[in-house]
C-alpha cells in the first residue's frame, strides 16, 4: 500500500509466522549458549531464565486466543507471577520451545476468518496475533543474543514492520504503554502540548519508509504519528535515519545510536528525550 510519497511494505501472515519461528529458535539457541543465570543487559533485573519464563508464558497466552478464538481479554499473570512460574532451569528451554511450537502450529492452522480479542488495529485478528507475536519474539531474541554477546541483525522488511507496529500501532492509540508483549501506554496530554509540539522524523534508509511523530513540548510523550513524508506540512525538529534493523532496536530500547548505525539531524535531544521516556514494560 502507499502512504504519502513513501511506499509502505506490508508483510503477510505467513511472513510473520516464519519470523516468529526463526527468531524464537534463535532465542532458544542463545539461551542454550548462555545458560539460565546470565544477566540480560537490555531487561534490567532479568536473567536468561526470566526471559524464557516470560516469553514461554506469553506464547501460551497468545495461543489461547488463536486456538480458542477467545473474544474477550483473559486475565493475565503479573510479571512477578510469570517469573515465579515455569519449570526448573534444566527443563526451561524445552518448555519454552514447546510453547513456541504450539503457537506457530495454532497460527498455521487458524482460519483466516477467525475471531479473537485484539488490542491494536489490524487487517484481521489472525493478522494481529501473527504480527504481535513475531515482534514480541524478535525483540526478545535480540535480548537473548545480546546476553550471549552477539549483535542481533534483522531482515530490513521485518525491522521496518516492527517500527511501524510501534509507531503506528502502539503509539497510534490514545493511551499506550509501549510494551514488549502486551497492551501498554505512553500517556498523551494532547491539550497541554497542542500549541508547541516537537516533530520527530524516523527514516529507514534501506526500505525507503518514513514516520513522523508529534511529541509534547518536552519530547517526553507521543501525541500523534503518521506514515510517510510529511515535510510539506510538518518541519521536523529532529530526524533519525539509518538501516531499519538498527532503528528497530533503537526505538525498542535495545541499541544506542552508535550500535544502531543511525544518524541524527537537527535537535538530537528531541530523540533522546523521547526514547528515554519510552519504556517497554509488562502491562
Secondary structure, 3 states (H helix, E strand, C coil): CEECCEECCCCCHHHHHHHHHHHHHHHHHHHHHHCCCCECCCCCCCEHHHHHHHHHHHHHHHHHHHHHCCCCCCCCCCHHHHHHCCCCHHHHHHHHHHHHHHHHHHHHHCCCCCCCCCCCCCCCHHHHHHHHHHHHHHHHHHHHHHHCCCCCCCCHHHHHHHHHHHHHHHCCCCCCCCCCCCCCCCCCCHHHHCCCCEEEEEEECCCCEEEEEEECCCCCCEEEEEECCCCCCCCCCEEEEECHHHHHHHHCCCCCHHHHCCEEEECHHHHHHHHHHCCCCCC
